[in-house]
Structure formats: C-alpha cells, structure tokens
Amino acid sequence: MEFSVYLTGFTMGLTLIMAIGAQNAFVLRQGLRGDHVFAVCLACALSDAILITIGVTAFRQIATVMPAIEPAMRYAGAAFLVWYGAKSLQSALRSSETLAAASGTVTSFAPTLLTCLALTWLNPHVYLDTVVLIGTISIQFPGKEAVFGAGAATASCVFFFSLGYGARWLRPLFANPAAWRILEGVIALVMWLIALTLLTGG
C-alpha cells in the first residue's frame, strides 16, 4: 500500500514538473553549458523537497496566509522574469564566439546559484504546484502524506538531474551558434510569457 502511495506521489510530481517553465529552461541551459550543473540540479531538487514537505505537513495553514502574500510574490516574480528574459534576448543577439556550447566560459558560482534560487522561489506557480496542489492531494492518503510527498520529491530529484546531465547529449546540436541563439530566444519568450501570466493573474 505504501509503495502505491509513493508511486502515485512520484507520478504526480513528475507530471507537474515536466511542463516547460523558467526553472526547467535554466537547468537545461546550464546543462548544455556544463556550468555548475550539480549545484543547480541539487538546489532545484532541494527547493522542491522543502516546498513539498511544507505542502504535505501544513498546507492548510499556508493556504490561509497565501492570499495576503500572493500579490507581492506575483509582481516580484514577474519583474525578475522580465529582467531575465531581457538578459536571454541579449545573449541571443551576441556574437557567435560567446554562444559556443561548453566553450569553457563558466559563470561564477554565486550568481548562478542566486539566479537558480530566484527562478525557483520567486515564482508563485511553484508554490501552487508543490504546496497547494500536492498538499491537497496528499490528504487523500491519511497517515501516509509523508510517503506521498517523498514520491513527489523523488520525482523532482530524478527530473532535474536527468535534465541537467542529459543535456550533454544535445551539445553537438548546440555547437551551432544559430541553435544557441534560438534557445536563448525561446528562453526569453518563455520568461516573458510566464511574467505576463503572473501580471494578468493567469
């Protein structure tokens, strides 16, 4: 019985996290560049695990507080995504030499980690998926909420590390500067579309 609950949590977590979003786009980009991949994947996985744990243990209390803080989170997240999208667009317009995959140009650790954490913790959709949705579903398994949450957290860990380290198989494609420009352009578009949904309450 516990394994089936764990598997349900794993399936639900994987389904929610596979959607293209700001966080996933960042992990993919770091994986392609070979730039602090382990730290980025670990930060994303641990962040999800923390939020999922909060969701399956105290989502009722969180739900009562969220209406008060949601607007601030929404606008802060949108502002950050607009800025990051502009940064990605700027990268798409740079010269081909700076767009070569795994070129050896590595961003310093602290800014990379801070960007990763901002893309995670400033996005209200992350809270809705992990805290509210997973927390709500976990109630269907009284006494086994932690097992359900462990399954969902495992799914996040598997997904992020697979995305980050699996990206290396796409490096031959992104050795072409044009492919990098397209990727950066798509990332910019994704960031701005998410920002728009936050601003319009979508």
Contact map, one row per residue, 1 for C-alpha under 8 A:
1111100000000000000000000000000000000000000000000000000000000000000000000000000000000000000000000000000000000000000000000000000000000000000000000000000000000000000000000000000000000000000000000000000000
1111110000000000000000000000000000000000000000000000000000000000000000000000000000000000000000000000000000000000000000000000000000000000000000010010000000000000000000000000000000000000000000000000000000
1111111000000000000000000000000000000000000000000000000000000000000000000000000000000000000000000000000000000000000000000000000000000000000000000000000000000000000000000000000000000000000000000000000000
1111111100000000000000000000000000000000000000000000000000000000000000000000000000000000000000000000000000000000000000000000000000000000000000000000000000000000000000000000000000000000000000000000000000
1111111110000000000000000000000000000000000000000000000000000000000000000000000000000000000000000000000000000000000000000000000000000000000010010011001000000000000000000000000000000000000000000000000000
0111111111000000000000000000000000000000000000000000000000000000000000000000000000000000000000000000000000000000000000000000000000000000000000000011111100000000000000000000000000000000000000000000000000
0011111111100000000000000000000000000000000000000000000000000000000000000000000000000000000000000000000000000000000000000000000000000000000000000001001000000000000000000000000000000000000000000000000000
0001111111110000000000000000000000000000000000000000000000000000000000000000000000000000000000000000000000000000000000000000000000000000000000000001001000000000000000000000000000000000000000000000000000
0000111111111000000000000000000000000000000000000000000000000000000000000000000000000000000000000000000000000000000000000000000000000000000000000011111100000000000000000000000000000000000000000000000000
0000011111111100000000000000000000000000000000000000000000000000000000000000000000000000000000000000000000000000000000000000000000000000000000000001011111100000000000000000000000000000000000000000000000
0000001111111110000000000000000000000000000000000000000000000000000000000000000000000000000000000000000000000000000000000000000000000000000000000000001100100000000000000000000000000000000000000000000000
0000000111111111000000000000000000000000000000000000000000000000000000000000000000000000000000000000000000000000000000000000000000000100000000000000000100000000000000000000000000000000000000000000000000
0000000011111111100000000000000000000000000000000000000000000000000000000000000000000000000000000000000000000000000000000000000000000100000000000000001110110000000000000000000000000000000000000000000000
0000000001111111110000000000000000000000000000000000000000000000000000000000000000000000000000000000000000000000000000000000000000000000000000000000000100110010000000000000000000000000000000000000000000
0000000000111111111000000000000000000000000000000000000000000000000000000000000000000000000000000000000000000000000000000000000000000000000000000000000000000000000000000000000000000000000000000000000000
0000000000011111111000000000000000000000000000000000000000000000000000000000000000000000000000000000000000000000000000000000000010000000000000000000000000000000000000000000000000000000000000000000000000
0000000000001111111000000000000000000000000000000000000000000000000000000000000000000000000000000000000000000000000000000000000000000000000000000000000000010010000000000000000000000000000000000000000000
0000000000000111111100000000000000000000000000000000000000000000000000000000000000000000000000000000000000000000000000000000000000000000000000000000000000000010000000000000000000000000000000000000000000
0000000000000011111110000000000000000000000000000000000000000000000000000000000000000000000000000000000000000000000000000000000000000000000000000000000000000000000000000000000000000000000000000000000000
0000000000000000011111011000000000000000000000000000000000000000000000000000000000000000000000000000000000000000000000000000000000000000000000000000000000000000000000000000000000000000000000000000000000
0000000000000000001111111000000000000000000000000000000000000000000000000000000000000000000000000000000000000000000000000000000000000000000000000000000000000000000000000000000000000000000001100100000000
0000000000000000000111111100000000000000000000000000000000000000000000000000000010000000000000000000000000000000000000100000000000000000000000000000000000000000000000000000000000000000001001100100000000
0000000000000000000011111110000000000000000100000000000000000000000000000000000000000000000000000000000000000000000100110000000000000000000000000000000000000000000000000000000000000000000000000000000000
0000000000000000000111111111000000000000000000000000000000000000000000000000000000000000000000000000000000000000000000000000000000000000000000000000000000000001001000000000000000000000000000000000000000
0000000000000000000111111111100000000000000000000000000000000000000000000000000000000000000000000000000000000000000000000000000000000000000000000000000000000000000000000000000000000000001000000000000000
0000000000000000000001111111110000000000000000000000000000000000000000000000000000000000000000000000000000000000000100000000000000000000000000000000000000000000000000000000000000000000000000000000000000
0000000000000000000000111111111000001001100000000000000000000000000000000000000000000000000000000000000000000000000000000000000000000000000000000000000000000001001100000000000000000000000000000000000000
0000000000000000000000011111111100000000000000000000000000000000000000000000000000000000000000000000000000000000000000000000000000000000000000000000000000000000001100100000000000000000000000000000000000
0000000000000000000000001111111110000000000000000000000000000000000000000000000000000000000000000000000000000000000000000000000000000000000000000000000000000000000000000000000000000000000000000000000000
0000000000000000000000000111111111111001000000000000000000000000000000000000000000000000000000000000000000000000000000000000000000000000000000000000000000000000000100000000000000000000000000000000000000
0000000000000000000000000011111111101000000000000000000000000000000000000000000000000000000000000000000000000000000000000000000000000000000000000000000000000000001111110000000000000000000000000000000000
0000000000000000000000000001111111100000000000000000000000000000000000000000000000000000000000000000110000000000000000000000000000000000000000000000000000000000000100110110010000000000000000000000000000
0000000000000000000000000000111111100000000000000000000000000000000000000000000000000000000000000000111000000000000000000000000000000000000000000000000000000000000000000000000000000000000000000000000000
0000000000000000000000000000011111111000000000000000000000000000000000000000000000000000000000000000010000000000000000000000000000000000000000000000000000000000000000010000000000000000000000000000000000
0000000000000000000000000000011111111000000000000000000000000000000000000000000000000000000000000000000001100000000000000000000000000000000000000000000000000000000000000000000000000000000000000000000000
0000000000000000000000000000010001111111000000000000000000000000000000000000000000000000000000000000000000001001000000000000000000000000000000000000000000000000000000000000000000000000000000000000000000
0000000000000000000000000010011001111111100000000000000000000000000000000000000000000000000000000000000000000000000000000000000000000000000000000000000000000000000110000000000000000000000000000000000000
0000000000000000000000000000000000011111110000000000000000000000000000000000000000000000000000000000000000000000000000000000000000000000000000000000000000000000100100000000000000000000000000000000000000
0000000000000000000000000000000000011111111000000000000000000000000000000000000000000000000000000000000000000000100000000000000000000000000000000000000000000000000000000000000000000000000000000000000000
0000000000000000000000000010010000011111111100000000000000000000000000000000000000000000000000000000000000000001100100000000000000000000000000000000000000000000000000000000000000000000000000000000000000
0000000000000000000000000010000000001111111110000000000000000000000000000000000000000000000000000000000000000000000000000000000000000000000000000000000000001001100100000000000000000000000000000000000000
0000000000000000000000000000000000000111111111000000000000000000000000000000000000000000000000000000000000000000000000000000000000000000000000000000000000001001100000000000000000000000000000000000000000
0000000000000000000000000000000000000011111111100000000000000000000000000000000000000000000000000000000000000000100110000000000000000000000000000000000000000000000000000000000000000000000000000000000000
0000000000000000000000100000000000000001111111110000000000000000000000000000000000000000000000000000000000000000000110010000000000000000000000000000000000001001000000000000000000000000000000000000000000
0000000000000000000000000000000000000000111111111000000000000000000000000000000000000000000000000000000000000000000000000000000000000000000000000000000010011001000000000000000000000000000000000000000000
0000000000000000000000000000000000000000011111111100000000000000000000000000000000000000000000000000000000000000000000000000000000000000000000000000000000001000000000000000000000000000000000000000000000
0000000000000000000000000000000000000000001111111110000000000000000000000000000000000000000000000000000000000000000000011000000000000000000000000000000000000000000000000000000000000000000000000000000000
0000000000000000000000000000000000000000000111111111000000000000000000000000000000000000000000000000000000000000000000000000000001000000000000000000000010010000000000000000000000000000000000000000000000
0000000000000000000000000000000000000000000011111111100000000000000000000000000000000000000000000000000000000000000000000000000000000000000000000000010010010000000000000000000000000000000000000000000000
0000000000000000000000000000000000000000000001111111110000000000000000000000000000000000000000000000000000000000000000000000000000000000000000000000000000000000000000000000000000000000000000000000000000
0000000000000000000000000000000000000000000000111111111000000000000000000000000000000000000000000000000000000000000000000000001001100000000000000000000000000000000000000000000000000000000000000000000000
0000000000000000000000000000000000000000000000011111111100000000000000000000000000000000000000000000000000000000000000000000000001100110000000000000100110000000000000000000000000000000000000000000000000
0000000000000000000000000000000000000000000000001111111110000000000000000000000000000000000000000000000000000000000000000000000000100000000000000100100000000000000000000000000000000000000000000000000000
0000000000000000000000000000000000000000000000000111111111100000000000000000000000000000000000000000000000000000000000000000000000100010000000000000000000000000000000000000000000000000000000000000000000
0000000000000000000000000000000000000000000000000011111111100100000000000000000000000000000000000000000000000000000000000000000001110111000000000000000000000000000000000000000000000000000000000000000000
0000000000000000000000000000000000000000000000000001111111100000000000000000000000000000000000000000000000000000000000000000000000100111011000001100100000000000000000000000000000000000000000000000000000
0000000000000000000000000000000000000000000000000000111111100000000000000000000000000000000000000000000000000000000000000000000000000010000000001100000000000000000000000000000000000000000000000000000000
0000000000000000000000000000000000000000000000000000011111111100000000000000000000000000000000000000000000000000000000000000000000000010000000000000000000000000000000000000000000000000000000000000000000
0000000000000000000000000000000000000000000000000000011111111110000000000000000000000000000000000000000000000000000000000000000000110011000000000000000000000000000000000000000000000000000000000000000000
0000000000000000000000000000000000000000000000000000000001111111000000000000000000000000000000000000000000000000000000000000000000000000000000000000000000000000000000000000000000000000000000000000000000
0000000000000000000000000000000000000000000000000000000001111111100000000000000000000000000000000000000000000000000000000000000000000000000000000000000000000000000000000000000000000000000000000000000000
0000000000000000000000000000000000000000000000000000001001111111110000000000000000000000000000000000000000000000000000000000000000100000000000000000000000000000000000000000000000000000000000000000000000
0000000000000000000000000000000000000000000000000000000000111111111000000000000000000000000000000000000000000000000000000000000000010000000000000000000000000000000000000000000000000000000000000000000000
0000000000000000000000000000000000000000000000000000000000011111111000000000000000000000000000000000000000000000000000000000000000000000000000000000000000000000000000000000000000000000000000000000000000
0000000000000000000000000000000000000000000000000000000000001111111110000000000000000000000000000000000000000000000000000000000000000000000000000000000000000000000000000000000000000000000000000000000000
0000000000000000000000000000000000000000000000000000000000000111111111000000000000000000000000000000000000000000000000000000000000000000000000000000000000000000000000000000000000000000000000000000000000
0000000000000000000000000000000000000000000000000000000000000011111111100000000000000000000000000000000000000000000000000000000000000000000000000000000000000000000000000000000000000000000000000000000000
0000000000000000000000000000000000000000000000000000000000000000111111100000000000000000000000000000000000000000000000000000000000000000000000000000000000000000000000000000000000000000000000000000000000
0000000000000000000000000000000000000000000000000000000000000000111111111000000000000000000000000000000000000000000000000000000000000000000000000000000000000000000000000000000000000000000000000000000000
0000000000000000000000000000000000000000000000000000000000000000011111111100000000000000000000000000000000000000000000000001000000000000000000000000000000000000000000000000000000000000000000000000000000
0000000000000000000000000000000000000000000000000000000000000000001111111110000000000000000000000000000000000000000000000000000000000000000000000000000000000000000000000000000000000000000000000000000000
0000000000000000000000000000000000000000000000000000000000000000000011111111000000000000000000000000000000000000000000000000000000000000000000000000000000000000000000000000000000000000000000000000000000
0000000000000000000000000000000000000000000000000000000000000000000011111111100000000000000000000000000000000000000000000111000000000000000000000000000000000000000000000000000000000000000000000000000000
0000000000000000000000000000000000000000000000000000000000000000000001111111110000000000000000000000000000000000000000000111000000000000000000000000000000000000000000000000000000000000000000000000011000
0000000000000000000000000000000000000000000000000000000000000000000000111111111000000000000000000000000000000000000000000000000000000000000000000000000000000000000000000000000000000000000000000000011000
0000000000000000000000000000000000000000000000000000000000000000000000011111111100000000000000000000000000000000000000000100000000000000000000000000000000000000000000000000000000000000000000000000000000
0000000000000000000000000000000000000000000000000000000000000000000000001111111110000000000000000000000000000000000000100111000000000000000000000000000000000000000000000000000000000000000000000010010000
0000000000000000000000000000000000000000000000000000000000000000000000000111111111000000000000000000000000000000000000000010000000000000000000000000000000000000000000000000000000000000000000000111011000
0000000000000000000000000000000000000000000000000000000000000000000000000011111111100000000000000000000000000000000000000000000000000000000000000000000000000000000000000000000000000000000000000010000000
0000000000000000000000000000000000000000000000000000000000000000000000000001111111110000000000000000000000000000000001100100000000000000000000000000000000000000000000000000000000000000000000000000000000
0000000000000000000001000000000000000000000000000000000000000000000000000000111111111000000000000000000000000000000000100000000000000000000000000000000000000000000000000000000000000000000000110110000000
0000000000000000000000000000000000000000000000000000000000000000000000000000011111111100000000000000000000000000000000000000000000000000000000000000000000000000000000000000000000000000000000110010000000
0000000000000000000000000000000000000000000000000000000000000000000000000000001111111110000000000000000000000000000000000000000000000000000000000000000000000000000000000000000000000000000000000000000000
0000000000000000000000000000000000000000000000000000000000000000000000000000000111111111000000000000000000000000000000000000000000000000000000000000000000000000000000000000000000000000000100100000000000
0000000000000000000000000000000000000000000000000000000000000000000000000000000011111111100000000000000000000000000000000000000000000000000000000000000000000000000000000000000000000000001111110000000000
0000000000000000000000000000000000000000000000000000000000000000000000000000000001111111110000000000000000000000000000000000000000000000000000000000000000000000000000000000000000000000000100000000000000
0000000000000000000000000000000000000000000000000000000000000000000000000000000000111111111000000000000000000000000000000000000000000000000000000000000000000000000000000000000000000000000100000000000000
0000000000000000000000000000000000000000000000000000000000000000000000000000000000011111111100000000000000000000000000000000000000000000000000000000000000000000000000000000000000000001101100000000000000
0000000000000000000000000000000000000000000000000000000000000000000000000000000000001111111110000000000000000000000000000000000000000000000000000000000000000000000000000000000000000001100100000000000000
0000000000000000000000000000000000000000000000000000000000000000000000000000000000000111111111000000000000000000000000000000000000000000000000000000000000000000000000000000000000000000000000000000000000
0000000000000000000000000000000000000000000000000000000000000000000000000000000000000011111111000010000000000000000000000000000000000000000000000000000000000000000000000000000000001001000000000000000000
0000000000000000000000000000000000000000000000000000000000000000000000000000000000000001111111000010000000000000000000000000000000000000000000000000000000000000000000000000000000011111100000000000000000
0000000000000000000000000000000000000000000000000000000000000000000000000000000000000000111111100000000000000000000000000000000000000000000000000000000000000000000000000000000000001000000000000000000000
0000000000000000000000000000000000000000000000000000000000000000000000000000000000000000011111110110000000000000000000000000000000000000000000000000000000000000000000000000000000000000000000000000000000
0000000000000000000000000000000000000000000000000000000000000000000000000000000000000000000011111110000000000000000000000000000000000000000000000000000000000000000000000000000000000000000000000000000000
0000000000000000000000000000000000000000000000000000000000000000000000000000000000000000000001111111000000000000000000000000000000000000000000000000000000000000000000000000000011000000000000000000000000
0000000000000000000000000000000000000000000000000000000000000000000000000000000000000000000000111111000000000000000000000000000000000000000000000000000000000000000000000000000010000000000000000000000000
0000000000000000000000000000000000000000000000000000000000000000000000000000000000000000000001111111001000000000000000000000000000000000000000000000000000000000000000000000000000000000000000000000000000
0000000000000000000000000000000000000000000000000000000000000000000000000000000000000000001101111111101000000000000000000000000000000000000000000000000000000000000000000000000010011000000000000000000000
0000000000000000000000000000000000000000000000000000000000000000000000000000000000000000000000011111111000000000000000000000000000000000000000000000000000000000000000000000011110010000000000000000000000
0000000000000000000000000000000110000000000000000000000000000000000000000000000000000000000000000011111000000000000000000000000000000000000000000000000000000000000000000010011000010000000000000000000000
0000000000000000000000000000000111000000000000000000000000000000000000000000000000000000000000000001111110000000000000000000000000000000000000000000000000000000000000000010000000000000000000000000000000
0000000000000000000000000000000010000000000000000000000000000000000000000000000000000000000000000111111110000000000000000000000000000000000000000000000000000000000000000000000000000000000000000000000000
0000000000000000000000000000000000000000000000000000000000000000000000000000000000000000000000000000011111000000000000000000000000000000000000000000000000000000000000000000000000000000000000000000000000
0000000000000000000000000000000000000000000000000000000000000000000000000000000000000000000000000000011111100000000000000000000000000000000000000000000000000000000000000000000000000000000000000000000000
0000000000000000000000000000000000100000000000000000000000000000000000000000000000000000000000000000000111110000000000000000000000000000000000000000000000000000000000000000000000000000000000000000000000
0000000000000000000000000000000000100000000000000000000000000000000000000000000000000000000000000000000011111011000000000000000000000000000000000000000000000000000000000000000000000000000000000000000000
0000000000000000000000000000000000000000000000000000000000000000000000000000000000000000000000000000000001111111000000000000000000000000000000000000000000000000000000000000000000000000000000000000000000
0000000000000000000000000000000000010000000000000000000000000000000000000000000000000000000000000000000000111111100000000000000000000000000000000000000000000000000000000000000000000000000000000000000000
0000000000000000000000000000000000000000000000000000000000000000000000000000000000000000000000000000000000011111110000000000000000000000000000000000000000000000000000000000000000000000000000000000000000
0000000000000000000000000000000000000000000000000000000000000000000000000000000000000000000000000000000000111111111000000000000000000000000000000000000000000000000000000000000000000000000000000000000000
0000000000000000000000000000000000010001000000000000000000000000000000000000000000000000000000000000000000111111111100000000000000000000000000000000000000000000000000000000000000000000000000000000000000
0000000000000000000000000000000000000011001000000000000000000000000000000000000000000000000000000000000000001111111110000000000000000000000000000000000000000000000000000000000000000000000000000000000000
0000000000000000000000000000000000000000000000000000000000000000000000000000000000000000000000000000000000000111111111000000000000000000000000000000000000000000000000000000000000000000000000000000000000
0000000000000000000000000000000000000000000000000000000000000000000000000000000000000000000000000000000000000011111111100000000000000000000000000000000000000000000000000000000000000000000000000000000000
0000000000000000000000100100000000000001001100000000000000000000000000000000000000000000000000000000000000000001111111110000000000000000000000000000000000000000000000000000000000000000000000000000000000
0000000000000000000000000000000000000000001100000000000000000000000000000000000000000000000000000000000000000000111111111100000000000000000000000000000000000000000000000000000000000000000000000000000000
0000000000000000000000000000000000000000000000000000000000000000000000000000000100000000000000000000000000000000011111111110000000000000000000000000000000000000000000000000000000000000000000000000000000
0000000000000000000001100000000000000000000000000000000000000000000000000000100110000000000000000000000000000000001111111110000000000000000000000000000000000000000000000000000000000000000000000000000000
0000000000000000000000100000000000000000000100100000000000000000000000000000000000000000000000000000000000000000000111111110010000000000000000000000000000000000000000000000000000000000000000000000000000
0000000000000000000000000000000000000000000000100000000000000000000000000000000000000000000000000000000000000000000011111111010000000000000000000000000000000000000000000000000000000000000000000000000000
0000000000000000000000000000000000000000000000000000000000000000000000001101100100000000000000000000000000000000000011111111000000000000000000000000000000000000000000000000000000000000000000000000000000
0000000000000000000000000000000000000000000000000000000000000000000000001100110000000000000000000000000000000000000001111111111000000000000000000000000000000000000000000000000000000000000000000000000000
0000000000000000000000000000000000000000000000000000000000000000000001001100100000000000000000000000000000000000000000001111111100000000000000000000000000000000000000000000000000000000000000000000000000
0000000000000000000000000000000000000000000000000000000000000000000000000000000000000000000000000000000000000000000000000011111110000000000000000000000000000000000000000000000000000000000000000000000000
0000000000000000000000000000000000000000000000000000000000000000000000000000000000000000000000000000000000000000000000011011111111100000000000000000000000000000000000000000000000000000000000000000000000
0000000000000000000000000000000000000000000000000010000000000000000000000000000000000000000000000000000000000000000000000011111111110000000000000000000000000000000000000000000000000000000000000000000000
0000000000000000000000000000000000000000000000000000000000000000000000000000000000000000000000000000000000000000000000000001111111111000000000000000000000000000000000000000000000000000000000000000000000
0000000000000001000000000000000000000000000000000000000000000000000000000000000000000000000000000000000000000000000000000000111111111100000000000000000000000000000000000000000000000000000000000000000000
0000000000000000000000000000000000000000000000010011001000000000000000000000000000000000000000000000000000000000000000000000011111111110000000000000000000000000000000000000000000000000000000000000000000
0000000000000000000000000000000000000000000000000011111100100100000000000000000000000000000000000000000000000000000000000000011111111110000000000000000000000000000000000000000000000000000000000000000000
0000000000000000000000000000000000000000000000000000001000100010000000000000000000000000000000000000000000000000000000000000001111111111000000000000000000000000000000000000000000000000000000000000000000
0000000000000000000000000000000000000000000000000000000000000000000000000000000000000000000000000000000000000000000000000000000111111111100000000000000000000000000000000000000000000000000000000000000000
0000000000011000000000000000000000000000000000000001001100000000000000000000000000000000000000000000000000000000000000000000000011111111110000000000100000000000000000000000000000000000000000000000000000
0000000000000000000000000000000000000000000000000001011111100000000000000000000000000000000000000000000000000000000000000000000001111111111000000000000000000000000000000000000000000000000000000000000000
0000000000000000000000000000000000000000000000000000001100100000000000000000000000000000000000000000000000000000000000000000000000011111111100000000000000000000000000000000000000000000000000000000000000
0000000000000000000000000000000000000000000000000000000000000000000000000000000000000000000000000000000000000000000000000000000000001111111110000000000000000000000000000000000000000000000000000000000000
0000000000000000000000000000000000000000000000000000000100000000000000000000000000000000000000000000000000000000000000000000000000000111111111011001100000000000000000000000000000000000000000000000000000
0000000000000000000000000000000000000000000000000000000100000000000000000000000000000000000000000000000000000000000000000000000000000011111111001000000000000000000000000000000000000000000000000000000000
0000000000000000000000000000000000000000000000000000000000000000000000000000000000000000000000000000000000000000000000000000000000000001111111000000000000000000000000000000000000000000000000000000000000
0000100000000000000000000000000000000000000000000000000000000000000000000000000000000000000000000000000000000000000000000000000000000000111111111001000000000000000000000000000000000000000000000000000000
0000000000000000000000000000000000000000000000000000000000000000000000000000000000000000000000000000000000000000000000000000000000000000011111111000000000000000000000000000000000000000000000000000000000
0000000000000000000000000000000000000000000000000000000000000000000000000000000000000000000000000000000000000000000000000000000000000000000011111100000000000000000000000000000000000000000000000000000000
0100100000000000000000000000000000000000000000000000000000000000000000000000000000000000000000000000000000000000000000000000000000000000010011111111000000000000000000000000000000000000000000000000000000
0000000000000000000000000000000000000000000000000000000110000000000000000000000000000000000000000000000000000000000000000000000000000000011011111111100000000000000000000000000000000000000000000000000000
0000000000000000000000000000000000000000000000000000100110000000000000000000000000000000000000000000000000000000000000000000000000000000000000111111110000000000000000000000000000000000000000000000000000
0100110010000000000000000000000000000000000000000000000000000000000000000000000000000000000000000000000000000000000000000000000000000000000000011111111000000000000000000000000000000000000000000000000000
0000111111000000000000000000000000000000000000000000000000000000000000000000000000000000000000000000000000000000000000000000000000000000010010011111111100000000000000000000000000000000000000000000000000
0000010010000000000000000000000000000000000000000001100100000000000000000000000000000000000000000000000000000000000000000000000000000100010000001111111110000000000000000000000000000000000000000000000000
0000010011000000000000000000000000000000000000001000000000000000000000000000000000000000000000000000000000000000000000000000000000000000000000000111111111000000000000000000000000000000000000000000000000
0000111111101000000000000000000000000000000000000000000000000000000000000000000000000000000000000000000000000000000000000000000000000000000000000011111111100000000000000000000000000000000000000000000000
0000010011111100000000000000000000000000000000000001000000000000000000000000000000000000000000000000000000000000000000000000000000000000000000000001111111110000000000000000000000000000000000000000000000
0000000001001000000000000000000000000000000010011001000000000000000000000000000000000000000000000000000000000000000000000000000000000000000000000000111111111000000000000000000000000000000000000000000000
0000000001000000000000000000000000000000000000000000000000000000000000000000000000000000000000000000000000000000000000000000000000000000000000000000011111111100000000000000000000000000000000000000000000
0000000001101100000000000000000000000000000000000000000000000000000000000000000000000000000000000000000000000000000000000000000000000000000000000000001111111110000000000000000000000000000000000000000000
0000000000001100100000000000000000000000000010011000000000000000000000000000000000000000000000000000000000000000000000000000000000000000000000000000000111111111000000000000000000000000000000000000000000
0000000000000000000000000000000000000000110111000000000000000000000000000000000000000000000000000000000000000000000000000000000000000000000000000000000011111111100000000000000000000000000000000000000000
0000000000000000000000000000000000000000000000000000000000000000000000000000000000000000000000000000000000000000000000000000000000000000000000000000000001111111110000000000000000000000000000000000000000
0000000000000100110000000000000000000000000000000000000000000000000000000000000000000000000000000000000000000000000000000000000000000000000000000000000000111111111000000000000000000000000000000000000000
0000000000000000000000010010000000000000110110000000000000000000000000000000000000000000000000000000000000000000000000000000000000000000000000000000000000011111111100000000000000000000000000000000000000
0000000000000000000000000000000000000100110000000000000000000000000000000000000000000000000000000000000000000000000000000000000000000000000000000000000000001111111111000000000000000000000000000000000000
0000000000000000000000000000000000000000000000000000000000000000000000000000000000000000000000000000000000000000000000000000000000000000000000000000000000000111111111000000000000000000000000000000000000
0000000000000000000000010011001000000000000000000000000000000000000000000000000000000000000000000000000000000000000000000000000000000000000000000000000000000011111111100000000000000000000000000000000000
0000000000000000000000000011011100001100100000000000000000000000000000000000000000000000000000000000000000000000000000000000000000000000000000000000000000000001111111110000000000000000000000000000000000
0000000000000000000000000000001000001000000000000000000000000000000000000000000000000000000000000000000000000000000000000000000000000000000000000000000000000000111111110000000000000000000000000000000000
0000000000000000000000000000001000000000000000000000000000000000000000000000000000000000000000000000000000000000000000000000000000000000000000000000000000000000111111111100000000000000000000000000000000
0000000000000000000000000001001100000000000000000000000000000000000000000000000000000000000000000000000000000000000000000000000000000000000000000000000000000000001111111110000000000000000000000000000000
0000000000000000000000000000001101000000000000000000000000000000000000000000000000000000000000000000000000000000000000000000000000000000000000000000000000000000000111111110000000000000000000000000000000
0000000000000000000000000000000000000000000000000000000000000000000000000000000000000000000000000000000000000000000000000000000000000000000000000000000000000000000001111111000000000000000000000000000000
0000000000000000000000000000000100000000000000000000000000000000000000000000000000000000000000000000000000000000000000000000000000000000000000000000000000000000000001111111110000000000000000000000000000
0000000000000000000000000000000100000000000000000000000000000000000000000000000000000000000000000000110000000000000000000000000000000000000000000000000000000000000000111111111000000000000000000000000000
0000000000000000000000000000000000000000000000000000000000000000000000000000000000000000000000000000000000000000000000000000000000000000000000000000000000000000000000001111111100000000000000000000000000
0000000000000000000000000000000000000000000000000000000000000000000000000000000000000000000000000000000000000000000000000000000000000000000000000000000000000000000000000111111100100000000000000000000000
0000000000000000000000000000000100000000000000000000000000000000000000000000000000000000000000000001100000000000000000000000000000000000000000000000000000000000000000000111111111110000000000000000000000
0000000000000000000000000000000000000000000000000000000000000000000000000000000000000000000000000001100000000000000000000000000000000000000000000000000000000000000000000011111110110000000000000000000000
0000000000000000000000000000000000000000000000000000000000000000000000000000000000000000000000000001000000000000000000000000000000000000000000000000000000000000000000000001111111110000000000000000000000
0000000000000000000000000000000000000000000000000000000000000000000000000000000000000000000000011011000000000000000000000000000000000000000000000000000000000000000000000000011111111000000000000000000000
0000000000000000000000000000000000000000000000000000000000000000000000000000000000000000000000010000000000000000000000000000000000000000000000000000000000000000000000000000010111111100000000000000000000
0000000000000000000000000000000000000000000000000000000000000000000000000000000000000000000000000000000000000000000000000000000000000000000000000000000000000000000000000000111111111110000000000000000000
0000000000000000000000000000000000000000000000000000000000000000000000000000000000000000000100000011100000000000000000000000000000000000000000000000000000000000000000000000011111111111000000000000000000
0000000000000000000000000000000000000000000000000000000000000000000000000000000000000000001110000010000000000000000000000000000000000000000000000000000000000000000000000000000011111111100000000000000000
0000000000000000000000000000000000000000000000000000000000000000000000000000000000000000000100000000000000000000000000000000000000000000000000000000000000000000000000000000000001111111110000000000000000
0000000000000000000000000000000000000000000000000000000000000000000000000000000000000000000100000000000000000000000000000000000000000000000000000000000000000000000000000000000000111111111000000000000000
0000000000000000000000000000000000000000000000000000000000000000000000000000000000000001101100000000000000000000000000000000000000000000000000000000000000000000000000000000000000011111111100000000000000
0000000000000000000000000000000000000000000000000000000000000000000000000000000000000001100100000000000000000000000000000000000000000000000000000000000000000000000000000000000000001111111110000000000000
0000000000000000000000000000000000000000000000000000000000000000000000000000000000000000000000000000000000000000000000000000000000000000000000000000000000000000000000000000000000000111111111000000000000
0000000000000000000001001000000000000000000000000000000000000000000000000000000000001001000000000000000000000000000000000000000000000000000000000000000000000000000000000000000000000011111111100000000000
0000000000000000000000000000000000000000000000000000000000000000000000000000000000011111100000000000000000000000000000000000000000000000000000000000000000000000000000000000000000000001111111110000000000
0000000000000000000000000000000000000000000000000000000000000000000000000000000000001000000000000000000000000000000000000000000000000000000000000000000000000000000000000000000000000000111111111000000000
0000000000000000000011000000000000000000000000000000000000000000000000000000000000001000000000000000000000000000000000000000000000000000000000000000000000000000000000000000000000000000011111111100000000
0000000000000000000011000000000000000000000000000000000000000000000000000000000011011000000000000000000000000000000000000000000000000000000000000000000000000000000000000000000000000000001111111110000000
0000000000000000000000000000000000000000000000000000000000000000000000000000000011001000000000000000000000000000000000000000000000000000000000000000000000000000000000000000000000000000000111111111000000
0000000000000000000000000000000000000000000000000000000000000000000000000000000000000000000000000000000000000000000000000000000000000000000000000000000000000000000000000000000000000000000011111111100000
0000000000000000000011000000000000000000000000000000000000000000000000000000010010000000000000000000000000000000000000000000000000000000000000000000000000000000000000000000000000000000000001111111110000
0000000000000000000000000000000000000000000000000000000000000000000000000000111011000000000000000000000000000000000000000000000000000000000000000000000000000000000000000000000000000000000000111111111000
0000000000000000000000000000000000000000000000000000000000000000000000000000010000000000000000000000000000000000000000000000000000000000000000000000000000000000000000000000000000000000000000011111111100
0000000000000000000000000000000000000000000000000000000000000000000000000000000000000000000000000000000000000000000000000000000000000000000000000000000000000000000000000000000000000000000000001111111111
0000000000000000000000000000000000000000000000000000000000000000000000000110110000000000000000000000000000000000000000000000000000000000000000000000000000000000000000000000000000000000000000000111111111
0000000000000000000000000000000000000000000000000000000000000000000000000110010000000000000000000000000000000000000000000000000000000000000000000000000000000000000000000000000000000000000000000011111111
0000000000000000000000000000000000000000000000000000000000000000000000000000000000000000000000000000000000000000000000000000000000000000000000000000000000000000000000000000000000000000000000000001111111
0000000000000000000000000000000000000000000000000000000000000000000000000000000000000000000000000000000000000000000000000000000000000000000000000000000000000000000000000000000000000000000000000000111111
0000000000000000000000000000000000000000000000000000000000000000000000000000000000000000000000000000000000000000000000000000000000000000000000000000000000000000000000000000000000000000000000000000111111
